[in-house]
Amino acid sequence: QVQLVESGGGLVQTGGSLRLSCATSGHTVSFYKMGWYRQAPGKGLELVAELQGGVASNYADAVQGRFFVSGEHAKNTVILQMNSLKPEDTAVYYCWAYSDRDGRAYWGQGTQVTVSS
């Protein structure tokens, strides 16, 4: 069974930094894509950043230049370095992975990030 486990969320002041990590298990080949989504209170799910083949390929406009995604393609891990955090970055952040072998998407359980003003 494929599992994605996030870590690193928490409470930080405006302007601070946090680093989210996602480790996976149960998938024997590298995921085609991995990344991070977030859901703020009362809002829908939003793509934050993603890797394709282990290379950063897409960032949301709202985080461009502040957030940086990286990972080890062979190990199916992904990291989100979040700098210059703003209160509007407050959300539950979900690790996400897509396998082109079976066409399935997999999700972590989510980790809360709260930025205080």
C-alpha positions in Angstrom: 0.0 0.0 0.0 1.3 3.4 -1.0 1.7 5.9 1.8 2.8 9.5 1.8 3.7 11.1 5.2 4.3 14.8 5.6 6.2 16.5 8.4 7.4 20.0 9.3 4.3 22.0 9.6 3.6 24.3 12.5 3.1 27.9 13.7 5.4 30.7 12.5 5.4 34.5 12.4 5.0 36.6 9.3 8.3 36.6 7.5 9.5 33.4 8.9 10.4 30.1 7.2 9.3 26.5 7.4 10.4 23.3 5.7 7.9 20.6 4.8 9.1 17.1 4.0 7.2 14.2 2.4 8.4 10.6 2.5 6.7 7.8 0.7 6.6 4.0 1.0 5.0 1.2 -0.9 5.7 2.4 -4.4 8.5 0.5 -6.2 9.1 2.9 -9.0 9.7 6.6 -9.1 6.6 8.8 -9.3 6.2 10.8 -12.5 5.2 13.9 -10.6 5.3 14.9 -6.9 4.4 18.1 -5.2 2.4 20.1 -2.7 -1.2 21.3 -2.6 -2.8 23.4 0.1 -6.2 24.2 1.3 -6.9 27.4 3.2 -10.0 27.7 5.5 -13.1 28.1 3.4 -11.2 27.8 0.1 -10.6 25.0 -2.5 -7.5 23.0 -3.1 -4.6 24.9 -4.7 -1.5 23.6 -6.4 1.5 25.1 -4.6 4.5 23.6 -6.4 5.4 20.4 -8.2 8.3 18.3 -9.5 8.3 16.4 -12.7 10.9 13.8 -13.0 12.6 15.3 -9.9 12.9 18.8 -11.4 10.8 21.7 -10.3 8.3 22.4 -13.0 5.5 24.5 -11.7 4.8 27.1 -8.9 1.6 28.9 -8.0 1.9 32.7 -8.7 1.3 33.5 -5.1 4.4 31.6 -3.9 6.8 32.2 -6.8 10.2 33.4 -5.5 9.3 32.6 -1.9 8.8 28.8 -2.0 11.2 26.2 -3.4 10.4 22.6 -4.2 13.0 19.9 -4.4 13.3 16.2 -4.0 15.0 12.9 -4.7 13.3 11.3 -7.7 14.7 7.9 -7.1 13.7 7.9 -3.4 10.2 9.4 -4.0 10.7 12.3 -1.6 9.7 15.9 -1.9 10.6 19.0 0.2 9.0 22.4 0.2 11.1 25.2 1.6 8.8 28.1 2.5 10.4 31.5 3.0 9.0 35.0 3.7 5.7 33.4 4.9 2.6 35.5 5.0 -0.7 35.0 6.9 -2.4 34.1 3.6 -0.1 31.1 3.4 -2.0 29.6 6.3 -3.5 26.3 5.2 -3.3 22.6 5.4 -0.5 21.4 3.1 -0.8 18.1 1.3 1.9 16.0 -0.3 0.8 14.6 -3.6 2.2 12.1 -6.0 1.2 10.9 -9.5 2.1 7.6 -11.0 2.0 7.3 -14.8 2.3 3.5 -14.4 -1.2 3.1 -13.0 -2.6 6.6 -13.6 -3.3 7.1 -10.0 -2.8 10.1 -7.7 -1.8 9.6 -4.0 -2.2 12.0 -1.1 -0.7 12.5 2.3 -2.8 13.2 5.4 -1.9 16.9 5.4 0.1 19.1 7.7 -1.1 22.4 9.2 0.9 25.6 8.5 -0.2 28.7 10.4 1.4 32.1 9.9 0.6 34.7 12.5 0.5 38.4 11.7 
